[in-house]
Amino acid sequence: MKWGILLVVPFVLANCKRHSSNSAFVLTSDTISQLSATFRPNYFLLGDFNGDKIQDTLKEIYVSQNTNKKTENKFFAQNLTEIQKHLNKTKPSTRIVSSHAPKDTFVLSDENNQIGLWMLDNLGDLNNDGTDEMGYAINYVNASPLNAYVVLSYKNEWFEMIYFTFHEELNNERNSPFKNKKLVQKMDGKKIEAFVYDQAQKKTNTSIFLLQQHP
């Protein structure tokens, strides 16, 4: 369930989720038009991601691959099918760009079933290389509460250090066992501990991961 849900039948009931102010999908009753689209605020993140001791601002960009221009990322619809039809036409792309180096736009997802970011976190310097790492998850248009959390680092280019499965309702800042209240906690510069969802046991857990180094 990659969206905050509002059911209008006939009153509005809110299911408040993480980043509920950025809820990007609203289910409506049949008294509302089949689909309407608008814009939500884009995510942004502060940190030193290239190690130059200057604060960078990472910004989310959500554009249509057809036009390379900003496109709608918040929807009101009767069902998921209407939104997916719209996304199939616009061919969305979720990207990040920095105010300093790296200035190149980096693509996080070009999938047609996504409407931007679900999470964006500064995780600090996880591998002791003098730069902050970032963690993110994509906001997918489907009914599953499971998602993938990806950790990226920058060294001349962005690269993936690790990813793991989490549950959007159960693995969040309210339930995090870590002091930083995030899904990832630094260990020794080579490993991290993550707050994950164990699909086999159907419960949250913590796991240790070895960080991938820059190729």
JOFENSUL-V608379 format. One record per helix or strand. SS is the DSSP state (a for helix, b for strand). FROM is the first residue (numbers start at 0). LEN is the number of residues. If there is no record, write none. Layout:
# JOFENSUL-V608379
ss->SS from->FROM len->LEN
ss->SS from->FROM len->LEN
This chain:
# JOFENSUL-V608379
ss->b from->4 len->4
ss->b from->11 len->4
ss->a from->19 len->3
ss->b from->24 len->3
ss->b from->34 len->4
ss->b from->43 len->4
ss->b from->55 len->9
ss->b from->69 len->1
ss->b from->73 len->4
ss->a from->79 len->11
ss->b from->91 len->7
ss->b from->105 len->4
ss->b from->113 len->11
ss->b from->132 len->8
ss->b from->145 len->9
ss->b from->157 len->10
ss->b from->183 len->3
ss->b from->190 len->8
ss->b from->202 len->8
